Amino acid sequence: MVPFIVPAKEKVLLKIGEAPKLPEAPSQFDIFVWNVYKGQKAHLFEQDFKRLGENKDFIFLQEALLDQRMPAMWRSDFAAYEWHLAQSFHYKKDLSSTGVAIGSRLTPHSVDFIRAKTRELFWLTPKLTLFSEYSFGEKKALFVCTHVLNFVTLKAFTSSLYEIAEKIARFDGPVVLAGDFNTWNFKRYMIMKSIFRDLGLEHLDLEDDGRILKLDHVFVRGFDVVKAKVHHTIVSSDHFPLEITLKL
């Protein structure tokens, strides 16, 4: 018997907190992207998350965990943020859930998700991609946080990227796509770049990139890139956080 429950589609999305009503959206903003390893290294994780996430306009998380600790930290230390989570599955033992999340100082005017059609081999867990649209004056921008399939065939991996690309292709405007793409070999990496390049998305080269295995990536369209770097000294997760500054 599997130790988790996959929620029905109408129960996947969850909101925590409320963004303040800003007089106007910023034209330049900071984005923080991190696979947080479900916060397993609790004390170290909380220190790093509070320090590196502080004052960021958007926070993209993979393996976010709705337990007793992580949402409490969102509500206290990131009280000015609105969090939207797409839940991948619930653990049967305590009903905590994990998935991808976007926290922001702005309220999105639409939030949606897609669930990959294929599940992970062995664990049989699904992977999700979260889509949030934000208004910047008269412009609308699409922010996409993803955690792509890992233990699957190359064909299934490729198909899951096309599922994401098909939804992005229906949006005519600026796009940020970021997250854990599980590109642990060269074929996966090149397929990923090719699919999103065809949508006009630029793959960002990151400063201070000391990673040997590059699993996490950022793509943008319609933005000027001010800064894009890796925090490569973090040990509180099995992934290094990424930090990006963009300008409309």
VOGU-3710 file (C-alpha; in Angstrom, 3 decimals, decimal comma):
1> mvpfivpake> 0,000/0,000/0,000  1,394/3,409/-0,989  2,063/5,824/1,913  0,473/8,832/0,215  -2,792/10,146/-1,228  -2,966/12,130/-4,474  -5,581/14,879/-4,093  -8,431/15,327/-6,550  -7,819/18,119/-9,068  -10,201/20,510/-7,344
11> kvllkigeap> -8,229/20,114/-4,089  -4,703/20,574/-5,464  -4,450/24,370/-5,133  -4,109/25,996/-1,727  -3,643/29,612/-0,686  -1,938/30,895/2,464  -1,792/34,582/3,400  -2,830/37,744/1,623  -0,611/40,175/-0,281  -0,986/43,858/0,614
21> klpeapsqfd> -2,584/46,242/-1,859  0,410/47,978/-3,427  -0,029/51,354/-5,154  1,728/49,922/-8,189  3,638/46,810/-9,144  7,442/47,142/-9,272  9,158/47,313/-12,660  12,247/45,604/-11,219  12,009/42,677/-8,841  13,951/39,865/-7,214
31> ifvwnvykgq> 13,062/36,182/-7,548  14,331/33,430/-5,272  14,167/29,817/-6,543  14,871/26,801/-4,343  14,161/23,111/-4,012  13,967/23,146/-0,221  14,307/19,375/0,344  11,062/19,470/2,352  12,938/21,476/5,001  14,425/18,256/6,379
41> kahlfeqdfk> 17,484/19,969/7,848  15,116/21,978/9,985  17,230/24,503/11,897  19,712/25,142/9,092  16,907/25,382/6,562  14,951/27,970/8,530  18,037/30,150/8,986  18,928/30,021/5,293  15,377/30,503/4,098  14,741/33,549/6,264
51> rlgenkdfif> 18,097/35,109/5,362  18,054/34,459/1,603  14,325/34,826/1,054  14,103/38,133/2,913  12,907/41,072/0,793  12,517/38,992/-2,349  9,467/39,924/-4,408  8,780/36,373/-5,599  9,773/33,042/-4,063  9,554/29,843/-6,116
61> lqealldqrm> 9,733/26,638/-4,085  9,921/22,993/-5,024  9,361/20,295/-2,397  7,563/22,809/-0,204  6,022/21,006/2,769  2,740/21,839/4,463  3,513/20,555/7,937  3,571/22,294/11,320  6,683/24,374/10,569  6,914/25,677/7,023
71> pamwrsdfaa> 3,488/27,375/6,752  4,026/28,880/10,223  7,260/30,451/8,956  5,440/31,801/5,897  2,784/33,395/8,098  5,221/34,948/10,558  8,452/35,838/8,758  6,815/36,334/5,339  3,518/37,779/6,503  3,402/40,299/3,631
81> yewhlaqsfh> 3,391/37,468/1,083  0,590/35,568/-0,563  1,427/31,888/-1,061  -0,119/29,593/-3,630  0,739/25,905/-3,453  -0,003/23,098/-5,897  -0,069/19,947/-3,762  1,451/16,844/-5,291  0,387/14,403/-2,588  -0,510/14,024/1,109
91> ykkdlsstgv> 1,391/11,734/3,441  -1,018/9,289/5,055  0,849/9,295/8,375  0,143/12,936/9,224  -1,726/14,355/6,181  1,038/16,899/5,535  1,428/17,646/1,836  4,230/18,577/-0,512  4,386/20,339/-3,857  5,445/23,506/-5,668
101> aigsrltphs> 4,695/26,994/-4,374  4,981/30,643/-5,325  5,044/33,322/-2,642  4,770/36,955/-3,707  4,119/40,489/-2,571  1,498/40,697/-5,323  -1,847/38,961/-5,669  -2,069/36,929/-8,887  -5,179/37,422/-10,973  -5,147/33,772/-12,006
111> vdfiraktre> -3,557/30,573/-10,666  -3,548/27,193/-12,370  -1,511/23,985/-12,497  -0,851/20,936/-14,582  -0,057/17,463/-13,301  2,350/15,424/-15,417  0,541/12,551/-17,108  3,279/10,109/-16,096  4,196/9,351/-12,501  7,608/8,648/-11,039
121> lfwltpkltl> 8,802/5,071/-11,323  8,995/3,135/-8,036  7,407/5,878/-5,879  4,435/6,509/-8,235  4,224/10,132/-7,129  3,036/12,861/-9,523  4,933/16,023/-10,416  3,264/19,430/-10,775  3,813/22,791/-12,435  2,221/25,948/-11,025
131> fseysfgekk> 1,176/28,869/-13,276  0,456/32,329/-11,816  -0,369/35,464/-13,815  0,478/38,884/-12,395  -0,266/42,396/-13,596  2,500/44,965/-13,938  0,647/48,103/-14,924  -0,930/47,349/-18,272  1,283/44,320/-18,834  0,540/40,795/-17,681
141> alfvcthvln> 3,335/38,329/-16,946  3,225/34,581/-16,435  5,281/33,055/-13,619  5,787/29,292/-13,797  7,262/27,157/-11,005  7,977/23,552/-11,923  9,337/20,304/-10,547  9,897/18,023/-13,528  9,788/14,232/-13,534  12,941/12,488/-12,354
151> fvtlkaftss> 12,857/8,674/-12,447  11,137/8,137/-15,784  12,096/7,283/-19,355  13,500/9,974/-21,621  10,278/9,830/-23,623  8,142/10,509/-20,535  10,488/13,297/-19,422  10,244/14,935/-22,858  6,458/14,607/-22,947  6,171/16,294/-19,557
161> lyeiaekiar> 8,169/19,284/-20,822  5,905/19,559/-23,852  2,892/19,631/-21,522  4,401/22,662/-19,783  5,389/24,260/-23,091  1,911/23,870/-24,556  0,376/25,857/-21,704  3,049/28,571/-21,883  2,534/28,800/-25,667  -1,043/29,982/-25,077
171> fdgpvvlagd> 0,249/33,031/-23,180  1,324/36,061/-25,208  3,559/38,097/-22,954  6,530/38,072/-20,565  7,287/34,734/-18,893  9,449/33,474/-16,036  9,881/29,705/-15,895  12,001/28,306/-13,063  12,459/25,282/-10,867  13,940/21,810/-10,615
181> fntwnfkrym> 14,103/20,253/-14,087  16,000/17,107/-13,045  18,423/17,475/-15,960  20,931/14,965/-14,665  22,280/14,011/-18,084  23,191/15,865/-21,257  20,249/14,582/-23,311  17,731/15,860/-20,798  19,508/19,210/-20,633  19,539/19,710/-24,393
191> imksifrdlg> 15,922/18,594/-24,833  14,853/21,060/-22,148  16,733/23,957/-23,765  15,415/23,141/-27,222  11,748/22,935/-26,203  11,692/26,253/-24,382  13,957/28,034/-26,865  11,265/27,399/-29,474  8,906/29,501/-27,300  11,345/32,413/-27,263
201> lehldleddg> 12,492/31,704/-23,707  16,098/32,537/-22,823  17,972/30,089/-20,606  19,930/32,093/-18,056  23,606/31,522/-17,377  24,121/31,988/-13,643  26,961/33,813/-11,910  28,954/32,006/-9,232  27,657/28,708/-10,562  29,747/26,141/-8,735
211> rilkldhvfv> 27,304/23,303/-9,388  28,646/20,089/-10,891  25,147/18,723/-11,493  22,844/21,434/-12,835  19,269/20,432/-12,073  17,703/23,843/-11,423  17,198/26,409/-14,175  15,588/29,726/-15,031  14,108/30,762/-18,385  12,756/34,225/-19,187
221> rgfdvvkakv> 10,999/35,994/-22,029  10,241/39,702/-22,261  12,439/40,775/-19,320  15,844/42,423/-18,985  18,099/40,337/-16,756  19,853/42,461/-14,130  21,327/39,627/-12,057  21,276/35,832/-12,022  23,376/33,909/-9,502  23,675/30,713/-7,454
231> hhtivssdhf> 24,126/30,596/-3,680  26,568/27,711/-3,855  27,596/27,484/-0,184  24,222/26,329/1,174  24,132/22,908/2,901  20,558/22,966/4,232  19,186/21,352/1,068  20,446/19,014/-1,631  19,911/21,884/-4,115  21,538/25,313/-4,203
241> pleitlkl> 19,181/28,333/-4,261  19,046/30,609/-7,306  18,549/34,382/-7,197  17,424/36,445/-10,193  16,725/40,154/-10,638  14,563/41,080/-13,632  13,299/44,326/-15,119  10,314/44,978/-17,346
//
